[in-house]
Amino acid sequence: MKLSNLIAQYGDENVKFQSIDSCFIEAKSAKGHNKVTFGTDASFNHKGMVQLGIVVWMDRDKVDEILKKEKIEEAMSETAT
């Protein structure tokens, strides 16, 4: 299943995302892999995290481009109303 299909079925309005940049604590590199520590307000219990967390990696420049375009489109639609 594609991630976009999973989110569409779950409902965009029910998905919360958190950029690791905004909650980054520490990173360590060792033997071909990296360990990243971050904080979150997501709850956990004896079974683990209450909600499923999924790490998704995307090209930073491409995401910045998409978000910039989205802000421009939102500003234009606010001006039009």
Secondary structure as the mmCIF struct_conf table of DSSP 4:
data_model
#
loop_
_struct_conf.conf_type_id
_struct_conf.id
_struct_conf.beg_label_comp_id
_struct_conf.beg_label_asym_id
_struct_conf.beg_label_seq_id
_struct_conf.end_label_comp_id
_struct_conf.end_label_asym_id
_struct_conf.end_label_seq_id
HELX_RH_AL_P HELX_RH_AL_P1 LEU A 3 TYR A 10
HELX_RH_3T_P HELX_RH_3T_P1 ASP A 12 ASN A 14
HELX_RH_AL_P HELX_RH_AL_P2 ILE A 20 CYS A 23
STRN STRN1 PHE A 24 ALA A 30
TURN_TY1_P TURN_TY1_P1 LYS A 31 GLY A 32
STRN STRN2 HIS A 33 PHE A 38
STRN STRN3 PHE A 44 ASN A 45
TURN_TY1_P TURN_TY1_P2 HIS A 46 LYS A 47
STRN STRN4 GLY A 48 MET A 49
BEND BEND1 VAL A 50 GLN A 51
HELX_RH_AL_P HELX_RH_AL_P3 ARG A 60 ALA A 80
#
